[in-house]
């Protein structure tokens, strides 16, 4: 069982499912409680995310993963193909099944009065597939990070809110920005231990292009931007003050920044910072969900 958990990278699905819950909480705040469509979105988004994870392993295993001297629990691929626990054919087949499941859920939603799911779902499919697959392969052309930002941030909150309410709104789109910054920070810090292998196989992500030391500044920015943006969501967009509960994660973010700033060229020593980045993302997102629910319950 552990092999399949690793292959699908199930613990990392929080990166896509927490934004779904955020949009669900916003819809609930506005009086739209639809449990079945929300469950469908959770399954569909989770399937699409899993497909992206699997196809990434399929593409990276014979290239950068094979020569990566610094795999960590959070980067360097799942290693299930390299370790001989699953075949490349199995991983590819599982990716196709996940893509198919997501497509069927999208088709069901389209046929039940949500036509714009076709466009939103297509954008998600493009991001999930072509992040790793050539010749486009966003991750190798300096486009992977911005793809992840939109695909795992505003696109998910916007699309989920649309499924639940039938409306495409600015607040639902902007709701995804804080987690968009943090999911990009996760990808960004994971590129540090992979730096040598990525550089060797021509995977020209932004960390490879800019170098480890300068890239620290971008990580710092990505980790800190969610906090003023929470204030923007409250003060300008008009979301409830309770979303500022997300500020409680600032100490986690600062600790992650301090570790990476100091140990950026020591892959084994930045593993705690990788963990802190993931924790910041998940906890901040859940605190925003709680904040939106509190506003409905209290007010």
C-alpha positions as CSV (number, residue, x, y, z in Angstrom):
1,X,0.0,0.0,0.0
2,X,2.8,2.4,0.8
3,X,4.1,2.0,-2.7
4,X,0.9,3.2,-4.2
5,X,0.6,6.1,-1.8
6,X,4.1,7.1,-2.9
7,X,3.4,6.7,-6.6
8,X,0.3,8.9,-6.4
9,X,2.0,11.2,-3.9
10,X,-1.3,11.2,-1.9
11,X,0.0,13.4,1.0
12,X,0.7,16.2,-1.6
13,X,-2.9,16.3,-2.8
14,X,-3.5,18.9,-0.1
15,X,-1.9,21.3,-2.6
16,X,-5.0,21.0,-4.8
17,X,-7.8,19.9,-2.4
18,X,-7.4,22.7,0.2
19,X,-8.2,25.4,-2.5
20,X,-11.3,23.4,-3.3
21,X,-12.4,23.6,0.3
22,X,-11.7,27.3,0.3
23,X,-14.0,27.9,-2.6
24,X,-16.6,25.6,-1.0
25,X,-16.4,27.6,2.2
26,X,-16.9,30.9,0.2
27,X,-19.9,29.4,-1.6
28,X,-21.3,28.2,1.7
29,X,-20.8,31.7,3.2
30,X,-23.0,33.1,0.4
31,X,-25.7,30.5,0.9
32,X,-24.7,27.8,-1.6
33,X,-24.3,24.5,0.1
34,X,-24.1,21.7,-2.5
35,X,-22.4,18.7,-1.0
36,X,-22.5,16.3,-4.0
37,X,-21.0,18.8,-6.5
38,X,-18.3,19.6,-4.0
39,X,-17.5,15.9,-3.6
40,X,-17.3,15.6,-7.4
41,X,-14.9,18.5,-7.6
42,X,-12.7,17.1,-4.9
43,X,-12.5,13.8,-6.7
44,X,-12.0,15.4,-10.1
45,X,-9.3,17.8,-9.0
46,X,-7.6,15.1,-6.9
47,X,-7.6,12.8,-10.0
48,X,-6.1,15.5,-12.2
49,X,-3.5,16.3,-9.6
50,X,-2.7,12.5,-9.2
51,X,-2.4,12.2,-13.0
52,X,0.1,15.1,-13.1
53,X,2.1,13.5,-10.3
54,X,2.2,10.1,-12.1
55,X,3.1,11.5,-15.6
56,X,5.8,13.6,-14.0
57,X,7.4,10.5,-12.5
58,X,7.0,8.7,-15.9
59,X,8.8,11.5,-17.7
60,X,11.4,12.4,-15.1
61,X,12.5,8.8,-14.0
62,X,14.7,8.1,-17.1
63,X,16.1,11.6,-17.1
64,X,16.8,13.8,-14.0
65,X,15.6,11.3,-11.3
66,X,18.1,8.7,-12.4
67,X,21.1,10.9,-11.9
68,X,19.7,13.0,-9.0
69,X,22.2,12.7,-6.1
70,X,20.0,14.5,-3.6
71,X,16.5,13.0,-3.5
72,X,14.5,14.1,-0.4
73,X,11.1,13.0,1.0
74,X,9.6,16.0,-0.8
75,X,11.6,16.2,-4.1
76,X,13.4,14.1,-6.7
77,X,10.3,12.0,-7.6
78,X,8.5,9.2,-5.9
79,X,11.3,6.7,-6.9
80,X,8.8,3.8,-7.3
81,X,10.0,3.1,-10.9
82,X,13.6,3.6,-10.1
83,X,13.4,1.2,-7.1
84,X,11.6,-1.4,-9.2
85,X,8.4,-1.4,-7.2
86,X,6.2,-0.4,-10.1
87,X,6.8,-0.5,-13.8
88,X,6.9,2.6,-16.0
89,X,4.0,1.1,-17.9
90,X,1.9,0.8,-14.8
91,X,2.6,4.4,-13.8
92,X,1.7,5.6,-17.3
93,X,-1.5,3.5,-17.3
94,X,-2.5,4.9,-13.8
95,X,-2.0,8.4,-15.1
96,X,-4.3,7.8,-18.1
97,X,-7.0,6.4,-15.8
98,X,-6.7,9.5,-13.5
99,X,-7.0,11.8,-16.5
100,X,-10.0,9.8,-17.8
101,X,-11.8,10.0,-14.4
102,X,-11.2,13.8,-14.2
103,X,-12.6,14.1,-17.8
104,X,-15.7,12.1,-17.0
105,X,-16.5,14.2,-14.0
106,X,-15.9,17.3,-16.0
107,X,-18.3,16.1,-18.7
108,X,-20.9,15.3,-16.1
109,X,-20.7,18.8,-14.7
110,X,-20.9,20.3,-18.2
111,X,-24.0,18.3,-19.0
112,X,-25.6,19.4,-15.8
113,X,-25.5,23.1,-16.4
114,X,-21.9,24.2,-15.9
115,X,-20.6,24.7,-19.5
116,X,-17.6,26.8,-18.5
117,X,-16.2,23.7,-16.8
118,X,-15.0,22.8,-20.4
119,X,-12.7,25.7,-20.5
120,X,-11.6,25.6,-16.8
121,X,-11.0,21.9,-17.0
122,X,-9.1,22.2,-20.3
123,X,-6.8,24.7,-18.7
124,X,-6.3,22.3,-15.7
125,X,-5.6,19.4,-18.1
126,X,-3.0,21.5,-20.1
127,X,-1.2,22.5,-16.9
128,X,-1.2,18.9,-15.5
129,X,-0.1,17.2,-18.7
130,X,2.3,19.7,-20.3
131,X,4.0,20.7,-17.1
132,X,6.0,17.5,-17.6
133,X,5.4,16.3,-21.2
134,X,7.4,17.5,-24.1
135,X,7.9,19.2,-26.5
136,X,6.1,21.9,-24.5
137,X,7.2,20.8,-21.0
138,X,6.6,23.9,-19.1
139,X,9.0,22.8,-16.3
140,X,12.0,22.9,-18.6
141,X,11.3,26.2,-20.2
142,X,11.0,28.5,-17.2
143,X,7.1,28.3,-17.3
144,X,6.5,25.6,-14.7
145,X,6.4,27.9,-11.7
146,X,3.8,30.3,-13.2
147,X,1.8,27.4,-14.4
148,X,1.7,25.9,-10.9
149,X,0.7,29.2,-9.4
150,X,-2.4,29.6,-11.5
151,X,-3.3,25.9,-11.8
152,X,-3.2,25.2,-8.1
153,X,-4.3,28.6,-6.9
154,X,-6.9,30.9,-8.6
155,X,-8.0,28.4,-11.2
156,X,-9.1,25.9,-8.6
157,X,-10.9,28.4,-6.4
158,X,-12.5,30.1,-9.4
159,X,-13.6,26.8,-11.0
160,X,-14.9,25.2,-7.8
161,X,-16.9,28.3,-6.9
162,X,-18.4,28.3,-10.4
163,X,-19.5,24.7,-10.1
164,X,-21.2,25.4,-6.8
165,X,-22.8,28.7,-7.7
166,X,-23.0,29.0,-11.4
167,X,-21.0,32.3,-11.3
168,X,-17.5,33.3,-12.2
169,X,-16.5,36.1,-9.9
170,X,-13.4,38.2,-9.1
171,X,-13.4,37.4,-5.4
172,X,-13.4,33.6,-6.1
173,X,-10.5,34.0,-8.4
174,X,-8.5,36.2,-6.0
175,X,-9.2,33.8,-3.1
176,X,-6.7,31.4,-4.6
177,X,-3.8,33.8,-4.7
178,X,-2.4,33.2,-1.1
179,X,-2.2,29.4,-1.7
180,X,-1.0,30.1,-5.3
181,X,2.0,31.9,-3.8
182,X,2.7,29.1,-1.4
183,X,2.3,26.2,-3.8
184,X,4.8,27.9,-6.0
185,X,7.1,28.2,-3.0
186,X,6.8,24.4,-2.6
187,X,7.8,23.8,-6.2
188,X,10.5,26.5,-5.9
189,X,12.2,25.1,-2.8
190,X,12.0,21.5,-4.2
191,X,14.0,22.7,-7.2
192,X,17.0,23.4,-4.9
193,X,18.0,19.8,-4.1
194,X,17.2,18.9,-7.7
195,X,19.4,21.7,-9.1
196,X,22.4,19.5,-10.3
197,X,20.2,16.9,-11.9
198,X,17.9,19.4,-13.6
199,X,20.8,21.4,-14.9
200,X,22.5,18.2,-16.3
201,X,19.5,17.1,-18.3
202,X,18.5,20.6,-19.6
203,X,15.5,21.1,-17.3
204,X,15.8,24.9,-17.3
205,X,13.4,25.9,-14.5
206,X,13.8,29.3,-13.0
207,X,16.1,28.2,-10.1
208,X,18.4,26.6,-12.7
209,X,18.3,29.7,-14.8
210,X,18.9,32.2,-11.9
211,X,21.2,30.1,-9.6
212,X,20.7,29.0,-6.1
213,X,21.8,32.1,-4.2
214,X,19.7,34.6,-6.1
215,X,16.7,32.2,-6.1
216,X,16.5,32.5,-2.3
217,X,15.1,36.0,-2.7
218,X,12.2,34.7,-4.8
219,X,11.4,32.0,-2.2
220,X,11.4,34.7,0.5
221,X,8.9,36.7,-1.6
222,X,6.7,33.8,-2.3
223,X,6.5,32.9,1.4
224,X,5.7,36.4,2.5
225,X,3.3,37.6,-0.2
226,X,0.3,35.6,1.2
227,X,0.1,37.8,4.3
228,X,-0.4,41.2,2.8
229,X,-2.6,39.6,0.2
230,X,-4.9,38.3,3.1
231,X,-5.2,42.0,4.2
232,X,-6.1,42.9,0.6
233,X,-8.7,40.2,0.5
234,X,-10.3,41.6,3.6
235,X,-9.8,45.3,3.1
236,X,-10.3,45.7,-0.6
237,X,-12.1,42.5,-1.9
238,X,-14.4,42.5,1.2
239,X,-13.9,38.9,2.4
240,X,-14.5,38.4,6.2
241,X,-11.9,39.6,8.7
242,X,-11.7,36.0,9.9
243,X,-9.5,35.0,7.0
244,X,-6.8,37.0,8.7
245,X,-6.4,33.9,10.9
246,X,-4.0,32.8,8.2
247,X,-1.5,35.2,9.7
248,X,-1.0,32.7,12.5
249,X,1.2,30.7,10.1
250,X,3.7,33.5,9.7
251,X,6.2,32.0,12.2
252,X,6.3,28.8,10.2
253,X,7.0,30.8,7.0
254,X,9.8,32.8,8.7
255,X,11.4,29.6,10.0
256,X,11.4,28.1,6.5
257,X,12.9,31.2,5.0
258,X,15.6,31.3,7.6
259,X,16.6,27.6,7.0
260,X,16.7,28.0,3.2
261,X,18.6,31.3,3.4
262,X,21.3,29.7,5.5
263,X,21.5,26.2,4.0
264,X,20.5,26.8,0.4
265,X,23.4,24.8,-1.0
266,X,23.2,21.9,1.4
267,X,20.3,19.7,0.1
268,X,20.1,17.5,3.2
269,X,19.8,20.5,5.5
270,X,16.9,22.2,3.7
271,X,14.5,19.2,4.2
272,X,13.0,20.8,7.3
273,X,12.4,24.0,5.2
274,X,10.6,21.9,2.6
275,X,8.4,20.4,5.3
276,X,7.7,23.9,6.7
277,X,6.7,25.2,3.3
278,X,4.1,22.4,2.9
279,X,2.8,22.9,6.4
280,X,2.5,26.7,5.9
281,X,0.5,26.1,2.7
282,X,-1.9,23.5,4.3
283,X,-2.4,25.3,7.6
284,X,-2.9,28.8,6.1
285,X,-5.4,27.4,3.6
286,X,-7.4,25.5,6.4
287,X,-7.4,28.6,8.6
288,X,-8.9,30.6,5.7
289,X,-11.6,27.9,5.4
290,X,-12.2,28.1,9.1
291,X,-12.4,31.9,8.8
292,X,-15.0,31.8,6.1
293,X,-17.1,29.2,8.0
294,X,-16.9,31.3,11.2
295,X,-18.3,34.3,9.4
296,X,-21.3,32.1,8.3
297,X,-21.8,30.7,11.8
298,X,-21.3,33.9,13.7
299,X,-22.8,36.2,11.3
